[in-house]
Structures are given as structure tokens and as C-alpha cells.
Amino acid sequence: MKKHFQKLIIAIVAVLTLGVISPSHEIWTTLQPKDSSREADLPTSSKHELQLGLEDSIFDRGRFEQTPSIEEALFHPAKEMAYMKFGTKIGPVIQSEFDESIFPKIEEVIHSTVASAGGLEKRSLSITETPSGHYAEKIFHVSDTDENKDLIRFHVRTEKRPQDGYFYNFHYHSADDNFTVHHSLGDIYWSKNTPPKWLS
């Protein structure tokens, strides 16, 4: 009867703590009697194999111990948002030129903004999660989540130039000038045909 009562208490605690305290948690070891038959059932080599498996692991420990810089933590999501904005119709056409000429400039702007606005290393920065569709300009914004303010806004504008066709003008706006000035990152040529909508 005592065993059933113990199991009931363990189950209730596990449910009430939403699994934070599980049945195998160390607080239960004092309640459970030492059972030599359970210990005898365990293979003796498993502990050593586990240690060898971790030592011989293909993972680089140094890589996991180092925390990425703010810039590195923002670059990957920024590129993902840009690709999401391009969609499946625009992306394959402009992706290589974007990767070669535009994205390195985006990385440079993020890096210089973080470096010039001292103290940002201790703040929580994030990238907006949804680019705008249709023909709207927004790719993503870099925001300071502590103060709930945008720091940089990256946009792309579709421009029709007479005799030349359509171009994508990549630019950004900065909080330093209250987002009024277009700071150009570069242009990518589309064609003389009307480009599809973003996110398509």
C-alpha cells in the first residue's frame, strides 16, 4: 500500500509542476529504498560507454562554449527574412547577386550600428519576424527589445526606370536620423517585365 501511495504522490507532483520535477528527480531518491536488484539489472559497462561516447563525440566543445556575438546572432535570421520576402518567384532570380553584393553591406551596417551605439552588447536585439508582401518595402527591422524601439529598418523598393526596366533598390533607414534618409545598399536589375509581388 505504501508503494502505491508513493507512486501516486510522485505522479501528482509531476503533473502539478508540469514535469519540472519528474519521477527520476533527485528528491525522490531519498524516498525510494535502495534496491540492489535494480542496480544489478543495469549493465556495468553502460556508464563507461556513455563517457567514451561523449569523449569521442564529433561535436566541437569550444563551439558550444562560445556565445555568438550580437551581429552573428542577427545575420542568419536577417538572411532568412530576406529570402522569405523574395519568395519562390523572385528569390531564384536575384538570390546570388543579393548574397554577393547586398547582404555583405547589410552585415556591415548591423555591425557598425552595434559598434557605434555603445552598450548595445548588453541589450536584447531582435529582428522582426514577418517581411511585408505585395509591393511594400519592409524586409526586416532590427529592434532593441529592452526599449521597444527600432534601430535600423531594411527595405527594398521596386523602381521602374524608363528605357531600362525594373530594379530592386535595397536601402535602410536609421534611428540616428529618425528614419528619414534613404541609405542606399545597392540595386539589382529585374527585367523590363513587371516583377511579381513579394512573398509570392
C-alpha beads as a LAMMPS data file, in Angstrom:
LAMMPS data file: protein, C-alpha beads

200 atoms
199 bonds

1 atom types
1 bond types

-500.0 500.0 xlo xhi
-500.0 500.0 ylo yhi
-500.0 500.0 zlo zhi

Masses

1 110.0

Atoms # bond

1 1 1 0.000 0.000 0.000
2 1 1 2.844 2.344 0.870
3 1 1 4.378 1.797 -2.573
4 1 1 1.124 2.725 -4.331
5 1 1 0.781 5.848 -2.200
6 1 1 4.365 6.867 -3.087
7 1 1 3.699 6.404 -6.801
8 1 1 0.518 8.467 -6.522
9 1 1 2.390 11.337 -4.816
10 1 1 5.128 11.232 -7.464
11 1 1 2.554 11.353 -10.266
12 1 1 0.646 14.247 -8.655
13 1 1 3.839 16.280 -8.138
14 1 1 4.937 15.627 -11.731
15 1 1 1.564 16.828 -13.056
16 1 1 1.345 19.875 -10.774
17 1 1 4.886 21.037 -11.600
18 1 1 4.273 20.438 -15.312
19 1 1 7.104 17.949 -15.471
20 1 1 9.773 20.140 -13.868
21 1 1 10.094 17.605 -11.078
22 1 1 9.967 14.235 -12.813
23 1 1 9.792 10.793 -11.186
24 1 1 13.537 10.395 -11.744
25 1 1 14.392 13.695 -9.999
26 1 1 16.918 13.506 -7.144
27 1 1 14.383 14.469 -4.431
28 1 1 12.681 11.101 -4.889
29 1 1 15.872 9.092 -4.319
30 1 1 15.639 9.685 -0.587
31 1 1 12.073 8.333 -0.564
32 1 1 12.816 5.244 -2.628
33 1 1 14.545 2.366 -0.845
34 1 1 17.898 1.194 -2.119
35 1 1 17.045 -1.795 -4.223
36 1 1 20.078 -3.902 -5.014
37 1 1 18.112 -5.930 -7.545
38 1 1 17.537 -2.794 -9.675
39 1 1 21.211 -1.904 -9.577
40 1 1 22.149 -5.455 -10.527
41 1 1 19.917 -5.272 -13.614
42 1 1 21.892 -2.360 -15.030
43 1 1 24.832 -3.306 -17.224
44 1 1 28.110 -2.252 -15.636
45 1 1 29.695 -1.110 -18.890
46 1 1 26.945 1.359 -19.861
47 1 1 28.342 4.118 -17.665
48 1 1 31.788 3.777 -19.220
49 1 1 30.402 3.555 -22.754
50 1 1 28.474 6.753 -22.229
51 1 1 31.592 8.557 -21.087
52 1 1 33.573 7.233 -24.052
53 1 1 30.778 8.213 -26.398
54 1 1 30.867 11.795 -25.159
55 1 1 34.663 11.981 -25.316
56 1 1 34.752 10.656 -28.866
57 1 1 31.904 12.888 -29.985
58 1 1 32.193 14.676 -33.314
59 1 1 30.972 17.902 -31.733
60 1 1 33.479 20.630 -31.024
61 1 1 33.181 21.646 -27.376
62 1 1 34.695 25.076 -27.973
63 1 1 31.973 25.894 -30.446
64 1 1 29.260 25.342 -27.851
65 1 1 31.061 27.175 -25.075
66 1 1 31.410 30.388 -27.054
67 1 1 28.341 32.570 -27.229
68 1 1 27.848 34.242 -30.600
69 1 1 28.184 37.988 -30.858
70 1 1 25.082 40.101 -31.369
71 1 1 25.999 40.574 -35.013
72 1 1 26.371 36.832 -35.638
73 1 1 23.072 36.130 -33.887
74 1 1 21.316 38.640 -36.164
75 1 1 22.910 37.769 -39.531
76 1 1 21.279 34.364 -40.031
77 1 1 17.706 35.497 -39.200
78 1 1 18.249 38.584 -41.372
79 1 1 19.137 36.457 -44.378
80 1 1 16.152 34.182 -43.707
81 1 1 13.789 37.185 -43.644
82 1 1 15.231 38.449 -46.935
83 1 1 14.731 35.059 -48.610
84 1 1 11.201 34.883 -47.216
85 1 1 10.490 38.331 -48.678
86 1 1 11.787 37.274 -52.112
87 1 1 9.505 34.258 -52.248
88 1 1 9.779 31.485 -54.815
89 1 1 9.391 33.676 -57.894
90 1 1 11.860 36.488 -57.174
91 1 1 14.314 34.585 -54.970
92 1 1 15.892 32.254 -57.545
93 1 1 16.493 35.162 -59.935
94 1 1 18.186 37.637 -57.563
95 1 1 19.498 35.461 -54.717
96 1 1 23.103 35.071 -55.908
97 1 1 23.529 38.793 -56.617
98 1 1 21.901 39.608 -53.278
99 1 1 24.302 37.261 -51.452
100 1 1 27.355 38.697 -53.231
101 1 1 26.701 42.432 -53.220
102 1 1 23.804 43.426 -50.942
103 1 1 23.953 41.142 -47.898
104 1 1 27.603 41.914 -47.019
105 1 1 26.569 45.581 -46.825
106 1 1 23.636 44.667 -44.564
107 1 1 26.052 42.801 -42.274
108 1 1 28.361 45.832 -42.265
109 1 1 25.512 48.197 -41.314
110 1 1 24.379 45.928 -38.465
111 1 1 27.955 45.584 -37.221
112 1 1 28.671 49.335 -37.363
113 1 1 25.372 50.196 -35.645
114 1 1 26.085 47.796 -32.793
115 1 1 29.683 49.047 -32.517
116 1 1 28.840 52.769 -32.657
117 1 1 25.940 52.703 -30.188
118 1 1 27.998 51.696 -27.152
119 1 1 26.349 49.480 -24.628
120 1 1 24.219 47.570 -27.121
121 1 1 26.171 44.411 -26.361
122 1 1 24.280 44.185 -23.077
123 1 1 20.882 44.778 -24.658
124 1 1 18.483 42.386 -26.270
125 1 1 18.303 42.913 -30.024
126 1 1 15.904 41.149 -32.338
127 1 1 14.776 41.026 -35.940
128 1 1 11.139 41.437 -36.932
129 1 1 9.586 38.139 -37.884
130 1 1 7.494 38.966 -40.932
131 1 1 8.504 40.861 -44.052
132 1 1 5.748 42.740 -45.844
133 1 1 4.206 41.362 -49.014
134 1 1 2.524 42.784 -52.117
135 1 1 4.718 45.726 -53.239
136 1 1 5.512 47.086 -49.754
137 1 1 9.162 47.826 -48.908
138 1 1 9.857 46.245 -45.498
139 1 1 12.329 43.344 -45.403
140 1 1 13.088 43.384 -41.663
141 1 1 13.812 45.759 -38.797
142 1 1 16.497 45.405 -36.140
143 1 1 14.923 46.357 -32.814
144 1 1 16.087 46.955 -29.269
145 1 1 13.582 44.862 -27.327
146 1 1 14.592 46.418 -23.996
147 1 1 13.387 49.853 -25.100
148 1 1 10.923 48.570 -27.723
149 1 1 12.459 50.766 -30.454
150 1 1 13.658 50.120 -33.988
151 1 1 17.348 50.799 -34.602
152 1 1 17.609 50.006 -38.314
153 1 1 14.931 49.376 -40.934
154 1 1 15.968 47.451 -44.052
155 1 1 13.750 47.949 -47.085
156 1 1 13.656 47.134 -50.789
157 1 1 11.784 49.299 -53.283
158 1 1 10.716 48.265 -56.784
159 1 1 11.667 51.054 -59.200
160 1 1 10.679 51.386 -62.842
161 1 1 13.292 53.294 -64.797
162 1 1 12.285 54.479 -68.276
163 1 1 14.054 52.594 -71.076
164 1 1 15.893 50.394 -68.532
165 1 1 13.191 48.328 -66.851
166 1 1 12.632 47.338 -63.237
167 1 1 15.230 47.457 -60.467
168 1 1 15.153 46.494 -56.821
169 1 1 16.622 49.288 -54.720
170 1 1 17.894 47.979 -51.380
171 1 1 18.271 50.616 -48.678
172 1 1 17.995 51.146 -44.947
173 1 1 16.765 53.794 -42.542
174 1 1 18.479 54.540 -39.248
175 1 1 17.190 55.750 -35.892
176 1 1 20.104 58.232 -35.893
177 1 1 18.253 60.428 -38.421
178 1 1 14.713 59.470 -37.326
179 1 1 14.348 57.111 -40.314
180 1 1 14.044 59.968 -42.813
181 1 1 17.094 59.376 -45.038
182 1 1 17.417 56.516 -47.545
183 1 1 20.883 54.991 -47.122
184 1 1 21.438 53.011 -50.322
185 1 1 22.837 49.476 -50.218
186 1 1 22.642 48.819 -53.950
187 1 1 20.382 47.930 -56.856
188 1 1 19.580 44.623 -58.544
189 1 1 18.138 44.553 -62.056
190 1 1 14.960 42.523 -62.579
191 1 1 13.927 42.902 -66.241
192 1 1 11.696 45.060 -68.409
193 1 1 8.696 42.944 -67.394
194 1 1 6.647 43.808 -64.313
195 1 1 8.056 41.870 -61.340
196 1 1 5.839 39.612 -59.226
197 1 1 4.643 40.629 -55.783
198 1 1 6.792 39.957 -52.735
199 1 1 6.275 36.715 -50.806
200 1 1 4.890 35.040 -53.944

Bonds

1 1 1 2
2 1 2 3
3 1 3 4
4 1 4 5
5 1 5 6
6 1 6 7
7 1 7 8
8 1 8 9
9 1 9 10
10 1 10 11
11 1 11 12
12 1 12 13
13 1 13 14
14 1 14 15
15 1 15 16
16 1 16 17
17 1 17 18
18 1 18 19
19 1 19 20
20 1 20 21
21 1 21 22
22 1 22 23
23 1 23 24
24 1 24 25
25 1 25 26
26 1 26 27
27 1 27 28
28 1 28 29
29 1 29 30
30 1 30 31
31 1 31 32
32 1 32 33
33 1 33 34
34 1 34 35
35 1 35 36
36 1 36 37
37 1 37 38
38 1 38 39
39 1 39 40
40 1 40 41
41 1 41 42
42 1 42 43
43 1 43 44
44 1 44 45
45 1 45 46
46 1 46 47
47 1 47 48
48 1 48 49
49 1 49 50
50 1 50 51
51 1 51 52
52 1 52 53
53 1 53 54
54 1 54 55
55 1 55 56
56 1 56 57
57 1 57 58
58 1 58 59
59 1 59 60
60 1 60 61
61 1 61 62
62 1 62 63
63 1 63 64
64 1 64 65
65 1 65 66
66 1 66 67
67 1 67 68
68 1 68 69
69 1 69 70
70 1 70 71
71 1 71 72
72 1 72 73
73 1 73 74
74 1 74 75
75 1 75 76
76 1 76 77
77 1 77 78
78 1 78 79
79 1 79 80
80 1 80 81
81 1 81 82
82 1 82 83
83 1 83 84
84 1 84 85
85 1 85 86
86 1 86 87
87 1 87 88
88 1 88 89
89 1 89 90
90 1 90 91
91 1 91 92
92 1 92 93
93 1 93 94
94 1 94 95
95 1 95 96
96 1 96 97
97 1 97 98
98 1 98 99
99 1 99 100
100 1 100 101
101 1 101 102
102 1 102 103
103 1 103 104
104 1 104 105
105 1 105 106
106 1 106 107
107 1 107 108
108 1 108 109
109 1 109 110
110 1 110 111
111 1 111 112
112 1 112 113
113 1 113 114
114 1 114 115
115 1 115 116
116 1 116 117
117 1 117 118
118 1 118 119
119 1 119 120
120 1 120 121
121 1 121 122
122 1 122 123
123 1 123 124
124 1 124 125
125 1 125 126
126 1 126 127
127 1 127 128
128 1 128 129
129 1 129 130
130 1 130 131
131 1 131 132
132 1 132 133
133 1 133 134
134 1 134 135
135 1 135 136
136 1 136 137
137 1 137 138
138 1 138 139
139 1 139 140
140 1 140 141
141 1 141 142
142 1 142 143
143 1 143 144
144 1 144 145
145 1 145 146
146 1 146 147
147 1 147 148
148 1 148 149
149 1 149 150
150 1 150 151
151 1 151 152
152 1 152 153
153 1 153 154
154 1 154 155
155 1 155 156
156 1 156 157
157 1 157 158
158 1 158 159
159 1 159 160
160 1 160 161
161 1 161 162
162 1 162 163
163 1 163 164
164 1 164 165
165 1 165 166
166 1 166 167
167 1 167 168
168 1 168 169
169 1 169 170
170 1 170 171
171 1 171 172
172 1 172 173
173 1 173 174
174 1 174 175
175 1 175 176
176 1 176 177
177 1 177 178
178 1 178 179
179 1 179 180
180 1 180 181
181 1 181 182
182 1 182 183
183 1 183 184
184 1 184 185
185 1 185 186
186 1 186 187
187 1 187 188
188 1 188 189
189 1 189 190
190 1 190 191
191 1 191 192
192 1 192 193
193 1 193 194
194 1 194 195
195 1 195 196
196 1 196 197
197 1 197 198
198 1 198 199
199 1 199 200
